[in-house]
Amino acid sequence: MEPYRDQVRDWLTTGFQGTPIHPALQHNHGYTESHDAANRVLHLLAAEHVVKATTIHKVATAEATQVIFGACPVLTHRAGSRLKTWIFVKTSC
């Protein structure tokens, strides 16, 4: 994996996900090591890649809100019908 370290680092920094890197190395470079060997190096390289915050957004108290909305499990009513459930959470900060 060492000869491809710079290539893999470049892929990771451009947002390339780890899963397709192993087949890309096999196809483009004839890489013959195992998927696990590639994953070990990917984890080491990913740990090197730290995203730095570029903006700090300061707001006064109660000036911002975060809303989360999503599907929850389907519940079965005692009459036997199935009910789709949803969650809505609003947090003010």
Distance bins in CASP14 RR format, pairs under 12 A and 6 or more apart:
PFRMAT RR
TARGET T0000
AUTHOR 0000-0000-0000
RMODE 2
METHOD distances of the structure
MODEL  1
1 7 0 0 0 0 0 1 0 0 0 0 0
1 8 1 0 0 1 0 0 0 0 0 0 0
1 9 0 0 0 0 0 1 0 0 0 0 0
1 21 0 0 0 0 0 1 0 0 0 0 0
1 22 0 0 0 0 1 0 0 0 0 0 0
1 25 0 0 0 0 1 0 0 0 0 0 0
1 26 0 0 0 0 0 1 0 0 0 0 0
1 29 0 0 0 0 0 1 0 0 0 0 0
1 31 1 0 0 1 0 0 0 0 0 0 0
1 32 0 0 0 0 0 1 0 0 0 0 0
1 33 1 0 0 1 0 0 0 0 0 0 0
1 34 0 0 0 0 0 1 0 0 0 0 0
1 35 0 0 0 0 0 1 0 0 0 0 0
1 36 0 0 0 0 0 1 0 0 0 0 0
1 37 1 0 0 1 0 0 0 0 0 0 0
1 38 1 0 0 1 0 0 0 0 0 0 0
1 39 0 0 0 0 0 1 0 0 0 0 0
1 40 0 0 0 0 1 0 0 0 0 0 0
1 41 1 0 1 0 0 0 0 0 0 0 0
1 42 0 0 0 0 1 0 0 0 0 0 0
1 43 0 0 0 0 0 1 0 0 0 0 0
1 44 0 0 0 0 1 0 0 0 0 0 0
1 45 0 0 0 0 1 0 0 0 0 0 0
2 8 0 0 0 0 0 1 0 0 0 0 0
2 9 0 0 0 0 0 1 0 0 0 0 0
2 31 0 0 0 0 0 1 0 0 0 0 0
2 33 0 0 0 0 0 1 0 0 0 0 0
2 37 0 0 0 0 0 1 0 0 0 0 0
2 38 0 0 0 0 0 1 0 0 0 0 0
2 40 0 0 0 0 0 1 0 0 0 0 0
2 41 0 0 0 0 1 0 0 0 0 0 0
2 44 0 0 0 0 0 1 0 0 0 0 0
2 45 0 0 0 0 0 1 0 0 0 0 0
3 25 0 0 0 0 1 0 0 0 0 0 0
3 29 1 0 0 1 0 0 0 0 0 0 0
3 30 0 0 0 0 0 1 0 0 0 0 0
3 31 0 0 0 0 1 0 0 0 0 0 0
3 33 0 0 0 0 0 1 0 0 0 0 0
3 41 0 0 0 0 0 1 0 0 0 0 0
4 10 0 0 0 0 0 1 0 0 0 0 0
4 11 0 0 0 0 1 0 0 0 0 0 0
4 12 0 0 0 0 0 1 0 0 0 0 0
4 21 0 0 0 0 1 0 0 0 0 0 0
4 22 0 0 0 0 0 1 0 0 0 0 0
4 24 0 0 0 0 1 0 0 0 0 0 0
4 25 1 0 1 0 0 0 0 0 0 0 0
4 26 0 0 0 0 0 1 0 0 0 0 0
4 28 0 0 0 0 1 0 0 0 0 0 0
4 29 1 0 1 0 0 0 0 0 0 0 0
4 30 0 0 0 0 1 0 0 0 0 0 0
4 31 1 0 0 1 0 0 0 0 0 0 0
4 32 0 0 0 0 0 1 0 0 0 0 0
4 33 0 0 0 0 1 0 0 0 0 0 0
4 37 0 0 0 0 0 1 0 0 0 0 0
4 38 0 0 0 0 1 0 0 0 0 0 0
4 41 0 0 0 0 1 0 0 0 0 0 0
4 42 0 0 0 0 0 1 0 0 0 0 0
4 45 0 0 0 0 0 1 0 0 0 0 0
5 11 0 0 0 0 0 1 0 0 0 0 0
5 12 0 0 0 0 0 1 0 0 0 0 0
5 21 0 0 0 0 0 1 0 0 0 0 0
5 25 0 0 0 0 0 1 0 0 0 0 0
5 29 0 0 0 0 0 1 0 0 0 0 0
5 31 0 0 0 0 0 1 0 0 0 0 0
5 38 0 0 0 0 0 1 0 0 0 0 0
5 41 1 0 0 1 0 0 0 0 0 0 0
5 42 0 0 0 0 0 1 0 0 0 0 0
5 44 0 0 0 0 1 0 0 0 0 0 0
5 45 1 0 0 1 0 0 0 0 0 0 0
5 48 0 0 0 0 0 1 0 0 0 0 0
6 12 0 0 0 0 0 1 0 0 0 0 0
6 13 0 0 0 0 0 1 0 0 0 0 0
6 29 0 0 0 0 0 1 0 0 0 0 0
6 41 0 0 0 0 0 1 0 0 0 0 0
6 45 0 0 0 0 1 0 0 0 0 0 0
6 48 0 0 0 0 0 1 0 0 0 0 0
7 13 0 0 0 0 0 1 0 0 0 0 0
7 14 0 0 0 0 0 1 0 0 0 0 0
7 16 0 0 0 0 0 1 0 0 0 0 0
7 21 0 0 0 0 1 0 0 0 0 0 0
7 24 0 0 0 0 1 0 0 0 0 0 0
7 25 1 0 0 1 0 0 0 0 0 0 0
7 28 0 0 0 0 1 0 0 0 0 0 0
7 29 1 0 0 1 0 0 0 0 0 0 0
7 31 0 0 0 0 0 1 0 0 0 0 0
7 38 0 0 0 0 0 1 0 0 0 0 0
7 41 0 0 0 0 0 1 0 0 0 0 0
7 45 0 0 0 0 0 1 0 0 0 0 0
8 14 0 0 0 0 0 1 0 0 0 0 0
8 15 0 0 0 0 0 1 0 0 0 0 0
8 16 0 0 0 0 1 0 0 0 0 0 0
8 17 0 0 0 0 0 1 0 0 0 0 0
8 18 0 0 0 0 1 0 0 0 0 0 0
8 20 0 0 0 0 0 1 0 0 0 0 0
8 21 1 0 0 1 0 0 0 0 0 0 0
8 22 0 0 0 0 1 0 0 0 0 0 0
8 24 0 0 0 0 1 0 0 0 0 0 0
8 25 1 0 0 1 0 0 0 0 0 0 0
8 28 0 0 0 0 0 1 0 0 0 0 0
8 29 0 0 0 0 0 1 0 0 0 0 0
8 31 0 0 0 0 0 1 0 0 0 0 0
8 38 0 0 0 0 1 0 0 0 0 0 0
8 39 0 0 0 0 0 1 0 0 0 0 0
8 40 0 0 0 0 0 1 0 0 0 0 0
8 41 1 0 0 1 0 0 0 0 0 0 0
8 42 1 0 0 1 0 0 0 0 0 0 0
8 43 0 0 0 0 0 1 0 0 0 0 0
8 44 0 0 0 0 1 0 0 0 0 0 0
8 45 1 0 1 0 0 0 0 0 0 0 0
8 46 0 0 0 0 1 0 0 0 0 0 0
8 48 0 0 0 0 0 1 0 0 0 0 0
8 49 0 0 0 0 0 1 0 0 0 0 0
9 15 0 0 0 0 0 1 0 0 0 0 0
9 16 0 0 0 0 0 1 0 0 0 0 0
9 21 0 0 0 0 0 1 0 0 0 0 0
9 41 0 0 0 0 1 0 0 0 0 0 0
9 42 0 0 0 0 1 0 0 0 0 0 0
9 44 0 0 0 0 0 1 0 0 0 0 0
9 45 1 0 1 0 0 0 0 0 0 0 0
9 46 0 0 0 0 1 0 0 0 0 0 0
9 47 0 0 0 0 0 1 0 0 0 0 0
9 48 1 0 0 1 0 0 0 0 0 0 0
9 49 1 0 0 1 0 0 0 0 0 0 0
10 16 0 0 0 0 1 0 0 0 0 0 0
10 21 0 0 0 0 0 1 0 0 0 0 0
10 24 0 0 0 0 0 1 0 0 0 0 0
10 45 0 0 0 0 0 1 0 0 0 0 0
10 49 0 0 0 0 0 1 0 0 0 0 0
11 17 0 0 0 0 1 0 0 0 0 0 0
11 18 0 0 0 0 1 0 0 0 0 0 0
11 19 0 0 0 0 0 1 0 0 0 0 0
11 20 0 0 0 0 1 0 0 0 0 0 0
11 21 1 0 1 0 0 0 0 0 0 0 0
11 22 0 0 0 0 0 1 0 0 0 0 0
11 24 1 0 0 1 0 0 0 0 0 0 0
11 25 0 0 0 0 1 0 0 0 0 0 0
11 28 0 0 0 0 0 1 0 0 0 0 0
11 38 0 0 0 0 0 1 0 0 0 0 0
11 41 0 0 0 0 0 1 0 0 0 0 0
11 42 0 0 0 0 1 0 0 0 0 0 0
11 45 0 0 0 0 1 0 0 0 0 0 0
11 46 0 0 0 0 0 1 0 0 0 0 0
11 49 0 0 0 0 0 1 0 0 0 0 0
12 18 1 0 0 1 0 0 0 0 0 0 0
12 20 0 0 0 0 0 1 0 0 0 0 0
12 21 1 0 0 1 0 0 0 0 0 0 0
12 24 0 0 0 0 0 1 0 0 0 0 0
12 41 0 0 0 0 0 1 0 0 0 0 0
12 42 1 0 0 1 0 0 0 0 0 0 0
12 43 0 0 0 0 0 1 0 0 0 0 0
12 44 0 0 0 0 0 1 0 0 0 0 0
12 45 1 0 1 0 0 0 0 0 0 0 0
12 46 1 0 0 1 0 0 0 0 0 0 0
12 47 0 0 0 0 0 1 0 0 0 0 0
12 48 0 0 0 0 1 0 0 0 0 0 0
12 49 1 0 1 0 0 0 0 0 0 0 0
12 50 0 0 0 0 0 1 0 0 0 0 0
12 51 0 0 0 0 0 1 0 0 0 0 0
13 45 0 0 0 0 1 0 0 0 0 0 0
13 46 0 0 0 0 0 1 0 0 0 0 0
13 48 0 0 0 0 1 0 0 0 0 0 0
13 49 1 0 1 0 0 0 0 0 0 0 0
13 50 0 0 0 0 0 1 0 0 0 0 0
13 51 0 0 0 0 1 0 0 0 0 0 0
14 21 0 0 0 0 0 1 0 0 0 0 0
14 49 0 0 0 0 0 1 0 0 0 0 0
15 21 0 0 0 0 0 1 0 0 0 0 0
15 46 0 0 0 0 0 1 0 0 0 0 0
15 49 0 0 0 0 1 0 0 0 0 0 0
15 51 0 0 0 0 0 1 0 0 0 0 0
16 22 0 0 0 0 0 1 0 0 0 0 0
16 23 0 0 0 0 0 1 0 0 0 0 0
16 24 0 0 0 0 1 0 0 0 0 0 0
16 25 0 0 0 0 0 1 0 0 0 0 0
16 42 0 0 0 0 0 1 0 0 0 0 0
16 45 0 0 0 0 0 1 0 0 0 0 0
16 46 0 0 0 0 0 1 0 0 0 0 0
16 49 0 0 0 0 0 1 0 0 0 0 0
17 23 0 0 0 0 0 1 0 0 0 0 0
17 24 0 0 0 0 0 1 0 0 0 0 0
17 42 0 0 0 0 1 0 0 0 0 0 0
17 46 0 0 0 0 0 1 0 0 0 0 0
18 24 0 0 0 0 1 0 0 0 0 0 0
18 25 0 0 0 0 0 1 0 0 0 0 0
18 35 0 0 0 0 0 1 0 0 0 0 0
18 38 0 0 0 0 1 0 0 0 0 0 0
18 39 1 0 0 1 0 0 0 0 0 0 0
18 41 0 0 0 0 0 1 0 0 0 0 0
18 42 1 0 1 0 0 0 0 0 0 0 0
18 43 0 0 0 0 1 0 0 0 0 0 0
18 45 0 0 0 0 1 0 0 0 0 0 0
18 46 0 0 0 0 1 0 0 0 0 0 0
18 49 0 0 0 0 0 1 0 0 0 0 0
19 35 0 0 0 0 1 0 0 0 0 0 0
19 38 0 0 0 0 0 1 0 0 0 0 0
19 39 0 0 0 0 1 0 0 0 0 0 0
19 42 0 0 0 0 1 0 0 0 0 0 0
20 26 0 0 0 0 0 1 0 0 0 0 0
20 27 0 0 0 0 1 0 0 0 0 0 0
20 28 0 0 0 0 0 1 0 0 0 0 0
20 35 0 0 0 0 0 1 0 0 0 0 0
20 38 0 0 0 0 0 1 0 0 0 0 0
20 42 0 0 0 0 0 1 0 0 0 0 0
21 27 0 0 0 0 0 1 0 0 0 0 0
21 28 0 0 0 0 0 1 0 0 0 0 0
21 29 0 0 0 0 0 1 0 0 0 0 0
21 31 0 0 0 0 1 0 0 0 0 0 0
21 35 0 0 0 0 1 0 0 0 0 0 0
21 37 0 0 0 0 0 1 0 0 0 0 0
21 38 1 0 0 1 0 0 0 0 0 0 0
21 39 0 0 0 0 1 0 0 0 0 0 0
21 41 0 0 0 0 1 0 0 0 0 0 0
21 42 1 0 0 1 0 0 0 0 0 0 0
21 43 0 0 0 0 0 1 0 0 0 0 0
21 45 0 0 0 0 1 0 0 0 0 0 0
21 46 0 0 0 0 0 1 0 0 0 0 0
22 28 0 0 0 0 0 1 0 0 0 0 0
22 29 0 0 0 0 0 1 0 0 0 0 0
22 30 0 0 0 0 0 1 0 0 0 0 0
22 31 1 0 0 1 0 0 0 0 0 0 0
22 32 0 0 0 0 0 1 0 0 0 0 0
22 33 0 0 0 0 1 0 0 0 0 0 0
22 34 0 0 0 0 1 0 0 0 0 0 0
22 35 1 0 1 0 0 0 0 0 0 0 0
22 36 0 0 0 0 1 0 0 0 0 0 0
22 37 0 0 0 0 1 0 0 0 0 0 0
22 38 1 0 1 0 0 0 0 0 0 0 0
22 39 1 0 0 1 0 0 0 0 0 0 0
22 40 0 0 0 0 0 1 0 0 0 0 0
22 41 0 0 0 0 0 1 0 0 0 0 0
22 42 0 0 0 0 1 0 0 0 0 0 0
23 29 0 0 0 0 0 1 0 0 0 0 0
23 30 0 0 0 0 0 1 0 0 0 0 0
23 31 0 0 0 0 1 0 0 0 0 0 0
23 35 0 0 0 0 1 0 0 0 0 0 0
23 38 0 0 0 0 1 0 0 0 0 0 0
24 30 0 0 0 0 0 1 0 0 0 0 0
24 31 0 0 0 0 1 0 0 0 0 0 0
24 38 0 0 0 0 0 1 0 0 0 0 0
24 42 0 0 0 0 0 1 0 0 0 0 0
25 31 1 1 0 0 0 0 0 0 0 0 0
25 32 0 0 0 0 1 0 0 0 0 0 0
25 33 0 0 0 0 1 0 0 0 0 0 0
25 34 0 0 0 0 0 1 0 0 0 0 0
25 35 0 0 0 0 0 1 0 0 0 0 0
25 37 0 0 0 0 0 1 0 0 0 0 0
25 38 1 0 0 1 0 0 0 0 0 0 0
25 39 0 0 0 0 0 1 0 0 0 0 0
25 41 0 0 0 0 0 1 0 0 0 0 0
25 42 0 0 0 0 0 1 0 0 0 0 0
26 32 1 0 0 1 0 0 0 0 0 0 0
26 33 0 0 0 0 1 0 0 0 0 0 0
26 34 0 0 0 0 0 1 0 0 0 0 0
26 35 0 0 0 0 1 0 0 0 0 0 0
26 37 0 0 0 0 0 1 0 0 0 0 0
26 38 0 0 0 0 1 0 0 0 0 0 0
29 38 0 0 0 0 0 1 0 0 0 0 0
31 37 0 0 0 0 1 0 0 0 0 0 0
31 38 1 0 0 1 0 0 0 0 0 0 0
31 41 0 0 0 0 0 1 0 0 0 0 0
32 38 0 0 0 0 0 1 0 0 0 0 0
33 39 0 0 0 0 0 1 0 0 0 0 0
33 40 0 0 0 0 1 0 0 0 0 0 0
33 41 0 0 0 0 1 0 0 0 0 0 0
33 42 0 0 0 0 0 1 0 0 0 0 0
34 40 0 0 0 0 1 0 0 0 0 0 0
34 41 0 0 0 0 0 1 0 0 0 0 0
35 41 0 0 0 0 0 1 0 0 0 0 0
35 42 0 0 0 0 1 0 0 0 0 0 0
36 42 0 0 0 0 0 1 0 0 0 0 0
36 43 0 0 0 0 0 1 0 0 0 0 0
37 43 0 0 0 0 0 1 0 0 0 0 0
37 44 0 0 0 0 0 1 0 0 0 0 0
38 44 0 0 0 0 0 1 0 0 0 0 0
38 45 0 0 0 0 0 1 0 0 0 0 0
39 45 0 0 0 0 0 1 0 0 0 0 0
39 46 0 0 0 0 0 1 0 0 0 0 0
40 46 0 0 0 0 0 1 0 0 0 0 0
40 47 0 0 0 0 0 1 0 0 0 0 0
41 47 0 0 0 0 0 1 0 0 0 0 0
41 48 0 0 0 0 0 1 0 0 0 0 0
42 48 0 0 0 0 0 1 0 0 0 0 0
42 49 0 0 0 0 0 1 0 0 0 0 0
43 49 0 0 0 0 0 1 0 0 0 0 0
57 63 0 0 0 0 0 1 0 0 0 0 0
57 64 0 0 0 0 1 0 0 0 0 0 0
57 93 0 0 0 0 0 1 0 0 0 0 0
58 64 0 0 0 0 1 0 0 0 0 0 0
58 93 0 0 0 0 0 1 0 0 0 0 0
59 65 0 0 0 0 1 0 0 0 0 0 0
59 66 0 0 0 0 0 1 0 0 0 0 0
59 92 0 0 0 0 0 1 0 0 0 0 0
59 93 1 0 0 1 0 0 0 0 0 0 0
60 92 0 0 0 0 0 1 0 0 0 0 0
60 93 0 0 0 0 1 0 0 0 0 0 0
61 92 0 0 0 0 1 0 0 0 0 0 0
61 93 1 0 0 1 0 0 0 0 0 0 0
62 91 0 0 0 0 0 1 0 0 0 0 0
62 92 1 0 1 0 0 0 0 0 0 0 0
62 93 1 0 0 1 0 0 0 0 0 0 0
63 92 0 0 0 0 1 0 0 0 0 0 0
63 93 0 0 0 0 1 0 0 0 0 0 0
64 90 0 0 0 0 0 1 0 0 0 0 0
64 91 0 0 0 0 1 0 0 0 0 0 0
64 92 1 0 0 1 0 0 0 0 0 0 0
64 93 1 0 1 0 0 0 0 0 0 0 0
65 89 0 0 0 0 0 1 0 0 0 0 0
65 90 1 0 0 1 0 0 0 0 0 0 0
65 91 1 0 0 1 0 0 0 0 0 0 0
65 92 1 0 1 0 0 0 0 0 0 0 0
65 93 1 0 0 1 0 0 0 0 0 0 0
66 88 0 0 0 0 0 1 0 0 0 0 0
66 89 0 0 0 0 1 0 0 0 0 0 0
66 90 1 0 0 1 0 0 0 0 0 0 0
66 91 1 0 1 0 0 0 0 0 0 0 0
66 92 0 0 0 0 1 0 0 0 0 0 0
66 93 1 0 0 1 0 0 0 0 0 0 0
67 87 0 0 0 0 0 1 0 0 0 0 0
67 88 1 0 0 1 0 0 0 0 0 0 0
67 89 1 0 0 1 0 0 0 0 0 0 0
67 90 1 0 1 0 0 0 0 0 0 0 0
67 91 1 0 0 1 0 0 0 0 0 0 0
67 92 0 0 0 0 0 1 0 0 0 0 0
67 93 0 0 0 0 0 1 0 0 0 0 0
68 86 0 0 0 0 0 1 0 0 0 0 0
68 87 1 0 0 1 0 0 0 0 0 0 0
68 88 1 0 0 1 0 0 0 0 0 0 0
68 89 1 0 1 0 0 0 0 0 0 0 0
68 90 1 0 0 1 0 0 0 0 0 0 0
68 91 1 0 0 1 0 0 0 0 0 0 0
69 86 1 0 0 1 0 0 0 0 0 0 0
69 87 1 0 0 1 0 0 0 0 0 0 0
69 88 1 0 1 0 0 0 0 0 0 0 0
69 89 1 0 0 1 0 0 0 0 0 0 0
69 90 0 0 0 0 1 0 0 0 0 0 0
70 84 0 0 0 0 0 1 0 0 0 0 0
70 85 0 0 0 0 1 0 0 0 0 0 0
70 86 1 0 1 0 0 0 0 0 0 0 0
70 87 1 0 1 0 0 0 0 0 0 0 0
70 88 1 0 0 1 0 0 0 0 0 0 0
70 89 0 0 0 0 1 0 0 0 0 0 0
71 83 0 0 0 0 0 1 0 0 0 0 0
71 84 1 0 0 1 0 0 0 0 0 0 0
71 85 1 0 0 1 0 0 0 0 0 0 0
71 86 1 0 1 0 0 0 0 0 0 0 0
71 87 1 0 0 1 0 0 0 0 0 0 0
71 88 0 0 0 0 0 1 0 0 0 0 0
72 83 0 0 0 0 0 1 0 0 0 0 0
72 84 0 0 0 0 1 0 0 0 0 0 0
72 85 1 0 1 0 0 0 0 0 0 0 0
72 86 1 0 0 1 0 0 0 0 0 0 0
72 87 1 0 1 0 0 0 0 0 0 0 0
72 88 0 0 0 0 0 1 0 0 0 0 0
72 89 0 0 0 0 0 1 0 0 0 0 0
73 82 0 0 0 0 0 1 0 0 0 0 0
73 83 0 0 0 0 1 0 0 0 0 0 0
73 84 0 0 0 0 1 0 0 0 0 0 0
73 85 1 0 0 1 0 0 0 0 0 0 0
73 86 0 0 0 0 0 1 0 0 0 0 0
73 87 0 0 0 0 0 1 0 0 0 0 0
74 80 0 0 0 0 0 1 0 0 0 0 0
74 81 0 0 0 0 0 1 0 0 0 0 0
74 82 1 0 1 0 0 0 0 0 0 0 0
74 83 1 0 0 1 0 0 0 0 0 0 0
74 84 1 0 1 0 0 0 0 0 0 0 0
74 85 1 0 0 1 0 0 0 0 0 0 0
74 86 0 0 0 0 0 1 0 0 0 0 0
75 81 0 0 0 0 1 0 0 0 0 0 0
75 82 1 0 0 1 0 0 0 0 0 0 0
75 83 1 0 1 0 0 0 0 0 0 0 0
75 84 0 0 0 0 1 0 0 0 0 0 0
75 85 1 0 1 0 0 0 0 0 0 0 0
75 86 0 0 0 0 0 1 0 0 0 0 0
76 82 1 0 1 0 0 0 0 0 0 0 0
76 83 1 0 0 1 0 0 0 0 0 0 0
76 84 0 0 0 0 0 1 0 0 0 0 0
76 85 0 0 0 0 0 1 0 0 0 0 0
77 83 1 0 1 0 0 0 0 0 0 0 0
77 84 0 0 0 0 0 1 0 0 0 0 0
77 85 0 0 0 0 0 1 0 0 0 0 0
END
